[in-house]
Amino acid sequence: MLTYLRRFAPYCAMLAFAAWCVYQLHGELARLDPAPILRAWDLVLLATALSLVNYALRIVRWRAYLSRLGAQLSFRYAALTFTAGFAYTLSPGKVGELVRARYYVPLGIPLSKTAAAFFVERFLDILALAVMAALLFTAFSHYEPMILAGTVVAVGTLIALMVVPWSSAAAALTSNNSLPRPIRLPLVKVATALAATRQLLSPGMLSLGFSLALLAWLMEAVGLYLLSSMFPAVHLEMTVAIGIYAFAVLIGGLSFLPGGLGSTEAVMTLLLSSRGYSAGEALLITLSCRLVTLWLAVALGWGAVVALRRRSLAVVTP
């Protein structure tokens, strides 16, 4: 009985999480008035295409990270496994995206390497969003201290990652028997993963990763600018739209709410309203943006999960 529970528990958890995603998406769709969206269908399609470019650029970066860590994957498999992580975007802090590791462990790629790539990816995403959010200085000077403080913390973290001898720390923790095993082992795993990040923080890899992060997130931010054109009576500058998108996503990510739900929408709607949109218009633009970014990613993620499941079945079927 226990064996069956262990076998099927992950699938039950996955189905429960999928049901949670559908429930949340239904709530978002119920708040949408489709009339302005249908009139601006070309803008919605273009914003969707920009989101797809975002995913493609991040896949390229993810594959480059794994290659740097010694894991050579085909582009197709790297794309499928990376996209499958989007199915768990609604986990707090997006840590559920680490589910990608389950596809790599059978290939001999340890969790520490996947965690290292994930950590550097998330860190550079935050740094890129912070740089983009700085564009809000042109319209909302009172946010300057908050954005500057976040940038200082991010840069300080980067320096710490590059300076601290994490390999030595992992070895010291391993041999430290004074710490209880339930505490020591997780710390060793964290230190080992952080040691692996050093390979991804060389000047060349750092430049590549940050450039791709900046370009990728600019794509979705430009999508918000396009969607704001659904209401031509109000003109939103592109730099301000980029800053609003970045700041809202950044706050949503740092809130550790599932997918930033609620916090991202609230911040984005508030900032759009302050630029001349009515509350209803700002909310519609926000929800449309989330539909072609967050929810598009979740839908593609579950499609990738199914595709990988079929692929694994095909491998084991005689």
C-alpha positions in Angstrom: 0.0 0.0 0.0 2.8 2.4 1.0 4.5 1.6 -2.3 1.4 2.6 -4.3 1.1 5.8 -2.3 4.6 6.8 -3.1 4.2 6.0 -6.7 0.9 8.0 -7.2 1.4 10.8 -4.7 3.4 13.0 -7.1 0.7 12.6 -9.8 -2.1 13.4 -7.4 -0.2 16.5 -6.3 0.3 17.5 -10.0 -3.4 17.1 -10.7 -4.3 19.1 -7.6 -2.0 21.9 -8.7 -3.4 21.8 -12.2 -6.9 22.2 -10.8 -5.7 25.1 -8.8 -4.3 26.8 -12.0 -7.6 26.3 -13.8 -9.6 27.7 -10.8 -7.4 30.8 -10.7 -7.5 31.3 -14.5 -11.3 31.1 -14.4 -11.4 33.8 -11.8 -9.2 36.1 -14.0 -11.3 35.4 -17.1 -14.6 36.2 -15.3 -13.3 39.8 -14.7 -12.6 40.5 -18.4 -14.8 42.5 -20.7 -14.0 41.0 -24.1 -15.3 43.9 -26.2 -12.2 46.1 -26.2 -10.0 43.0 -26.5 -11.9 41.8 -29.6 -11.6 45.2 -31.2 -7.8 45.2 -30.6 -7.2 41.5 -31.4 -4.1 42.4 -33.5 -2.5 44.0 -30.5 -3.3 41.0 -28.3 -1.7 38.6 -30.9 1.4 40.8 -31.2 1.7 40.9 -27.4 1.4 37.1 -27.3 4.1 36.8 -29.9 6.4 39.0 -27.8 5.8 36.7 -24.8 6.8 33.7 -27.0 10.0 35.5 -27.9 10.6 36.0 -24.1 10.3 32.2 -23.5 12.6 31.4 -26.5 15.3 33.7 -25.2 15.1 32.2 -21.7 15.3 28.7 -23.2 18.5 29.7 -25.0 19.9 31.0 -21.7 18.9 27.9 -19.8 20.5 25.6 -22.3 23.7 27.6 -22.2 23.7 27.4 -18.4 23.3 23.6 -18.4 26.0 23.3 -21.1 28.4 25.4 -19.0 27.7 23.0 -16.1 28.6 20.0 -18.3 25.1 18.9 -19.3 24.7 18.7 -23.0 21.0 18.7 -24.1 19.4 18.9 -27.5 17.5 22.2 -28.0 14.2 20.4 -28.3 14.6 18.6 -24.9 15.9 21.7 -23.2 12.9 23.7 -24.5 10.4 21.1 -23.4 11.9 20.7 -19.9 12.3 24.4 -19.4 8.8 25.1 -20.6 7.4 22.3 -18.3 8.6 24.4 -15.3 6.1 27.1 -16.3 3.3 24.7 -15.2 4.5 25.4 -11.6 4.9 29.2 -12.0 2.0 29.6 -9.5 4.2 28.2 -6.7 5.4 30.8 -4.2 8.5 32.5 -5.5 8.3 30.2 -8.6 10.4 27.7 -6.8 8.1 25.0 -8.2 9.9 25.5 -11.5 12.7 23.4 -10.0 10.5 20.4 -11.0 12.7 20.5 -14.1 15.3 18.6 -12.1 13.1 15.4 -12.3 13.8 15.3 -16.0 17.5 15.7 -15.6 18.4 13.4 -12.7 17.9 10.2 -14.8 20.4 11.7 -17.3 23.0 12.0 -14.5 22.6 15.7 -14.0 22.5 16.3 -10.2 19.9 18.5 -8.5 22.7 20.9 -7.4 23.4 21.8 -11.0 19.8 22.4 -11.9 19.4 24.4 -8.7 22.5 26.5 -9.6 21.1 27.3 -13.0 17.7 28.1 -11.6 19.1 30.4 -8.9 21.3 32.4 -11.3 18.4 32.6 -13.8 16.0 34.0 -11.2 18.6 36.3 -9.8 19.5 37.8 -13.2 15.8 38.1 -14.0 15.3 40.2 -10.8 18.3 42.3 -11.6 17.0 42.9 -15.2 13.6 43.8 -13.9 15.1 46.2 -11.4 17.0 48.0 -14.2 13.8 48.2 -16.3 11.8 49.4 -13.3 14.3 52.3 -12.9 12.5 53.8 -16.0 9.7 54.8 -13.6 12.0 57.5 -12.3 10.8 59.6 -15.3 7.2 59.5 -14.1 7.2 58.4 -10.4 10.1 59.9 -8.6 8.8 58.7 -5.2 9.6 55.1 -6.1 13.3 55.9 -6.5 14.5 55.0 -3.0 12.7 51.6 -3.2 14.2 50.7 -6.6 17.7 51.9 -5.6 17.5 49.9 -2.4 16.5 46.8 -4.3 19.4 47.3 -6.8 21.9 47.7 -4.0 20.7 44.4 -2.4 20.9 42.6 -5.8 24.4 43.8 -6.5 25.5 43.0 -3.0 24.2 39.4 -3.4 26.0 39.0 -6.7 29.3 40.1 -5.1 28.7 37.7 -2.2 28.1 34.8 -4.6 31.3 35.5 -6.4 33.5 36.0 -3.3 32.3 33.4 -0.8 34.2 30.1 -1.2 31.1 27.9 -1.3 32.9 24.7 -2.1 35.0 25.1 1.1 31.8 25.9 3.0 30.1 22.7 1.7 33.1 20.6 2.8 33.2 22.2 6.2 29.5 21.6 6.7 29.8 18.0 5.6 32.5 17.3 8.2 30.7 19.3 11.0 29.1 16.6 13.1 28.0 19.1 15.8 25.1 20.1 13.6 22.0 17.8 13.6 21.8 15.8 10.3 18.3 17.2 9.3 19.9 20.7 9.4 23.4 19.9 8.1 22.3 18.0 4.9 20.0 20.8 3.5 22.8 23.4 4.2 25.3 21.2 2.4 23.0 20.9 -0.6 22.5 24.7 -0.6 26.2 25.4 -0.4 26.9 22.8 -3.1 24.4 24.5 -5.4 25.8 27.9 -4.7 29.3 26.6 -5.5 28.1 25.5 -8.9 26.8 29.0 -9.6 30.4 30.2 -9.7 30.7 28.7 -13.1 27.8 30.8 -14.3 29.1 34.0 -12.9 32.2 34.4 -15.0 32.3 37.8 -16.9 31.3 36.1 -20.1 28.4 34.0 -18.8 27.2 36.9 -16.6 27.1 39.3 -19.5 25.3 36.7 -21.7 22.8 35.8 -19.0 22.0 39.4 -18.1 21.7 40.6 -21.7 19.3 37.7 -22.5 17.3 38.4 -19.4 17.0 42.1 -20.2 16.0 41.5 -23.8 13.5 38.8 -22.8 11.7 40.8 -20.2 11.7 43.9 -22.5 9.6 41.8 -24.9 6.8 41.3 -22.4 7.0 44.9 -21.2 6.6 46.1 -24.8 3.6 43.8 -24.9 2.0 45.9 -22.0 2.7 49.0 -24.0 0.9 47.6 -27.0 -2.1 46.5 -24.9 -2.4 49.9 -23.4 -3.2 51.2 -26.9 -6.6 49.5 -26.7 -7.7 52.8 -25.3 -6.2 55.4 -27.6 -7.7 58.3 -25.7 -4.8 57.9 -23.2 -1.2 58.0 -24.3 1.2 55.9 -22.3 4.9 56.4 -23.1 6.8 53.2 -23.9 9.5 53.9 -21.2 6.8 54.3 -18.6 5.0 51.2 -19.7 8.2 49.2 -19.5 8.8 50.6 -16.0 5.3 49.8 -14.8 5.5 46.2 -16.1 8.9 45.6 -14.6 8.0 47.1 -11.2 4.7 45.2 -11.0 6.3 41.9 -11.8 9.2 42.6 -9.5 6.8 43.3 -6.6 4.8 40.2 -7.4 7.9 38.0 -7.4 9.2 39.4 -4.2 5.8 39.0 -2.5 6.2 35.2 -2.7 2.5 34.9 -3.5 1.8 32.1 -6.1 2.7 33.7 -9.4 2.5 37.1 -7.8 -1.3 36.8 -8.1 -3.0 39.8 -6.6 0.1 41.8 -5.9 1.2 42.2 -9.5 -2.3 43.0 -10.7 -2.8 45.5 -7.9 0.4 47.4 -8.6 0.0 47.4 -12.3 -3.6 48.6 -12.2 -2.7 51.3 -9.7 0.2 52.6 -11.8 -1.8 52.6 -15.0 -4.7 54.4 -13.3 -2.3 57.1 -12.2 -1.4 57.7 -15.9 -4.9 58.7 -16.9 -6.8 55.4 -17.4 -10.0 54.8 -15.6 -10.0 52.0 -13.0 -11.9 49.7 -15.4 -9.6 50.4 -18.3 -6.5 49.9 -16.2 -7.8 46.6 -14.8 -8.7 45.3 -18.3 -5.2 46.2 -19.6 -3.6 44.5 -16.6 -5.7 41.3 -16.9 -5.1 41.1 -20.7 -1.4 41.5 -20.0 -1.4 38.7 -17.4 -3.4 36.5 -19.8 -0.8 36.7 -22.5 2.2 36.4 -20.1 1.5 34.4 -16.9 -1.4 32.3 -18.1 0.0 31.7 -21.5 3.2 30.4 -19.8 1.2 28.1 -17.5 -0.8 26.7 -20.4 2.4 26.0 -22.4 3.9 24.5 -19.3 1.2 21.9 -18.9 1.4 21.1 -22.6 5.1 20.4 -22.1 4.5 18.3 -19.1 2.1 16.1 -21.1 4.5 15.9 -24.0 7.4 14.8 -21.7 5.1 12.3 -20.0 4.3 10.8 -23.4 7.9 10.8 -24.3 8.8 8.9 -21.2 6.1 6.3 -21.8 7.4 5.8 -25.4 10.9 5.2 -24.0 9.8 2.5 -21.5 7.2 0.8 -23.7 8.6 -2.3 -25.4 
